[in-house]
């Protein structure tokens, strides 16, 4: 059987040299935008299970509906943990219209409501709540800011709403972006598309093996900045074969010690388009900038990390231009 292959990338002072073997793309045709290389060895990437965490924030509102004289808020659960936690809100007047991480609360004049939410997985349960109340139009009240003050937030945080927030779109480093196929004689392609799933048998590996996508971004343009939010939007370019064998997609990052940390997981039922966006990821980006690390390296793979060993490519393909990394920061 094939064992896992090693991705030829440089982290810190560690580097590995590889021998190029061809230019064949997923379709088996020549593709000058990508380059396959032999890989000496690679240990399977293992995702460590973690307890869930959850924090509720108001992302829209207060808003008003004059027709029925209500004030409403939209709340988002910023969640982390692996396996992907199940989210439950105590109230959602949108009936799930804004997605599983968001809820809407409608309030009539004089009403208030404390919305609570839980995040649960096999490792435990986390909960958070936030109070919402009806306020008259034209009399703004920033409940997020009030909450930070009640929790002992510092002046830098509480003053962020008055600061100018800019958006930085990080450039992707094509030469260190692509996918690799596991196997003792496995291979990887860098410079082309990102593929997550499994590959059929090939000259490099006598049976089908799982594939991991990898992406690298440069953040030099925001070195020394204070980050308020970091997100990565994945827009599916093409679905290949049968993806029903896959369960959960896990997005992980490498820290300064080459330790891989799962950031967020998504159900394979999401259709291949999703957004990486949680508090842990934003905190990771800020920490990287604080230690002068302006490179972001991500790994994307399905869990369980398996193949159906058929003669087809199965999985999700992304073009580099369809995976957008945005960072909001204080000017």
C-alpha positions, 0 to 999 in steps of 0.5 A: 500500500502507498504511504503518505507523501511529503509536500515540497515546501519550505517552512522556516529553515527546513527545505526539501528538494524534489525532482520534476516528473511531468505536467499532467493535470487532473484530466491527464492532459498537459497543463503548463500552469502546474507541475507534478513532482515526486515526493520522498515521503509524507505522514498522513495529516491528522486533525486533533479533536478540540473542544468547541468555543462560541461567541455571539456578535451582532452583525446587523441591526438594530433594524426597523420594520415600520409595517409591523412596528418591530425592531430586529437584530441579526446575530452570528455565532463565531464558532471553532472546534473539531469535529465541526460543532452543531449550533443551536439558538434559543430563538431564530425568527428567520427560521434558518434563512441566514444559515446555521451560524446566524439567527434573527430576533424580532422585538416589539416596543418595550421588549428585550430578549437574551438570545443564547446559543450552544456549540456541541461536538464529541469533545464537549459543549460551549455556550454564549448569550447576548442581550437584545432590546428594543430601542427607538429609531434615531437613538443608537445603542451599540450593544456589542460595545456595551458588552465589551465594556461589561466584560472588561474590554480594553480601550483599544477594542472599544474604540475600534468602531470609531477607527477607519477599517480597511480591507486587505486582499492577500495575494496568493503565492501560486508557486506554493499553492496546489494539491498533493496525492498521498503515497510513497511514490505520490506526487504533488502539483503546485502552481495550478488549481487546488483539488481536495478529494481522491485521485485514481491509480497512476504510474506514481501510485498503483491504487487510488489515494486521497488528495489534500489541497494547499494554499499559501498567501502573503500578508506583507501588505498588513505587517504591523497592523491590528486585525479586526476580522479575517476570512477566506471565501472558497467558491467551487470551480468544479465537482469531480466524480462521487463525493458521497464518500467524504464527510467533513472538510477540515481547513488547517493552518501551520503555526510558527513551530510547524504545528498544524492547527485545525481552524474550521470544518464544514460538512461535505453537504455544503456543496463546496462553496463556504467561508472560513470565518471564526474568532480563532482564525482572526486571532491566528492571523493577528498572532502571525503578524505580531511575530513578523510572520507574513506568510499564511499556509493552509491545508484542506482535506476531507476527514476521514482521509480516504479514497474509494480506489476507483478509476476516477477523480472525486472531489472539489476543484478550486481555481486560485482566483476563486479562493479569496483571503480578506483581512479587515484591519485598523488604518 
